[in-house]
Amino acid sequence: MMRLLKNISDRITTRISGSPATSRREFLGALAAALGAAALARSSVSPSRAEAAQKLPPRKKRAVKTPCDLAVARGSSPAAMTRKAIEALGGMGQFVRPGDTVVIKPNIGWNRTPEYAATTNPEIVAALVKLCLAAGAKRVKVFDRTCNEAGMCYANSGISDAAKKAGASVFHVIDSKFLPGMFPAGSAMKSWPVYADAVQCDCLINVPVAKHHSRTGLTLSMKNLMGVCGGNRGMIHINIDEKLADLTGFFNPELTVIDAYRILLAHGPSGGRLRDVKPTKIVIAGTDPVLADAYAATLFGMKPRDVGAVRVGEERGLGSADITRSKIRTVTA
Amino acid sequence: MAVAVKHLLKVRRAVQCLSVFLLVYMIWNTRFPLSGFINPEFYFLIDPFAMIVTSVAERVLLSGLVYSAIVLAGTIILGRAFCGWICPLGALLDFLSWLRSLILGLFRKKEREPAPLRLRYVKYAILSAVFALAVAGIQAAWPIDPITIFVRTFSFTIHPFVSGSVDSGMVKLLEASGYPEWLESLYSWLREWFLSLSTPRFTHSETIVLFFVGILILSLVRRRFWCRHLCPLGAILALVSRRPLLRRDSDACETNCGVCRDLCRMNAIKPDNSYLPEECVVCLDCAALCPAGKSSFVFKKPWGQSNLLGVRSKAGCQSNIQGSEQQPWGQSKTAHKGEKGLHSRQQFIIMLWGLLTSIPAFAARPEARTPRRTGTQSGLRPPGALPEEEFIQRCIRCGNCMKVCPTNVLQPAPLRRGPAGAWAPVMDVRLGYCEYNCNLCGSVCPTGAIRPLTLKQKQQFKIGIAIFDPNTCLPYAKGEDCLVCEEHCPVPDKAIKFRRAIVKGKIVKLPYVVAGLCIGCAICECRCPVEPDRGIITIRTGDA
């Protein structure tokens, strides 16, 4: 390829310098070849855009005072439970100010329908979108970088339709928006591409579904943040507990809402067997992601600190894993 | 009447445009969630060449034979109207020669076409060769079927190029303008309804487009060169239209001015003003544009002379034309050179054609760190594919399955796997994987080479089997916990399970494959984070 290009450029330069030896036909031939070569080269020399652009500093969390540390809603309607849980925290107006751009990050990772509990319940996402808009949000964005094919995940999870209907702008991630995040020195993550929208927003709401996961024991809110990471995400699995704590500290979500309407007890995170799904009918909401995850772990009969990310998160001071001493309010919808 | 004939030409052009747009629309919509209102395989079902040859080679009765029979019956009545009115490739060639005449007409005087060439028999030779192979059980229709060539080129080259250009243009625009909200919404809308979420790319797209370009270039040498001399589908239709019911009637013509002969895109009119019905594509140019109005198309009884009804040109109007009709075309009454052997230029063209089509596919994709095992080396066929030998004979390489595949895992197989299997779909597990909740490829296959499985059947269909490479897999080789493969495994029971073991002094979860559960979807290989060689590879069950 390089030799060809050089040959062509030589020919063109001879032509320009006025060498009488080059005929018109030769010149035209060279021109055509150059065009062809340019078309061929187009695919091979596209630079990684993420490297060329700026870097993203860690996201700053908006300080919010809530009446309780964690709200746990029980009931039968996912939407009503969500509204009750947010109400118990003091209402969505605590987190969302008029004119805000809000990002809601559900788990749309798998091409499964909601009853398999592999993806976040669409009704919970829709209820949150409506609450944000009612609180005066200018725009509510809903997206996820999926594991299965994105179009099918968005459609079959039911989240795309539900969130759009509620008034959110639902879109697929754009590769060029993954920019290198500047993790603090000493982080296990070092530098990693993260999605700009999830960092540059006024309010970030993390809405995972509580599931079993062989590598980490459980996948909860901290693990859900992998969905706004770019790059070869499989590599995050190495030393994952430290890295999930890094991510939680980096993204600092204002609000964590865990969908435990149905939980996946085994064969997670993709599931696929209704026998493994347990209808717990709970929605957990709080400002402390570690505490929310700690509480969700108890639903699986696990001790909070048995979940690696929760343990490391508490050690790092990202939140509390002590559910006995925290102020947890249970409401019924 | 005269007005009506003129309008028929417009109608024909409209039908041709519609046919091309319909096919392009269908190909464009051959993707999740198959929203087109016509089956993506429709054009193949009405293609008698592909259907008959595949049926003969495979000794099966394809459902498309019914549709093809309708087309053949229509051809017996109307002649090769399919070529002149419906065939999208023919429409494209017509458009191209119209463009050419528009441009060249400014500079050059019109050249006169020679008498019908013997070269036209080449298409019969091609057809009989393909048919003989089909009788022997080898389906060789796929490289030369015109519908397939059109669809394949469009799916593999034109669609990715157009979609990719618009996509990257939009992204550049977004980057330059700082992602304004309205532009982002527009881009999001475009991605959902017009572009692909990620632009598909196909190996061999360069070679595949070369075929197409070759046919286009030939049509610049002679109008409809492909249809006149080479097209095997045209040959089949010609065989049944040696004496169609709708025939040209020029008995009233006395002058033999030669205008119709020059107009004829198929070169079907002989110097003595008789014509070859099997070469005629019923474009109606000769009837509509005859200066004397003496040429017409009429329905004739298969026997006898009496006309039933037909299309007659401006009957004898403007008799003043009669005197001047010969002038623009020069020597009108002189007969042309009779049929001769192949001209040297024609031989050159044939050589060029052979050269173009025989260029081997050597385009390697640049990769920073090349893995030892390329993605297509797995040799995995799509879910529901017939047994290998049967599959490569049944598949006509239309590319529907590869176009519809949401993960872009299906790729035209490279030639090094043997020319017999070239361009048939094979899974490139470095590009994608087989989506568990998806059975689209089987539902768009026109020949049933990929069986239309229900989702449940497809989810149990064994495409291949995964095996770990302990030298590369992180837990085995480095003693690091990973389990990305297990996480992604879509089988409800998880075909990848793990046991705890001590490796390099650490307790790690060592994954292993449960052969009975693994369906070989290859998501584990695709998502394995180890570069460049994967810690888990997928192979055909026969190779295990």
Interface residues (C-beta under 8 A of the other chain):
Chain A: L40 S43 S44 R49 A53 N111 R112 R139 C147 N148 E149 A150 G151 M152 A155 N156 S169 F171 H172 I174 D175 S176 K177 H213 S214 R215 N232 R233 G234 M235 H237 I238 N239 I240 H267 P269 S270 G271 G272 R273 D276
Chain B: F32 P33 V171 L174 E175 Y179 E181 E184 S185 Y187 S188 R191 E192 L197 R201 E206 R365 P366 P406 T407 E435 Y436 N437 C438 L474 E480 D481 C482 L483 V484 E486 E487 H488 C489 P490 V491 P492 D493 K494 F498 K509 R527 C528 P529 E531
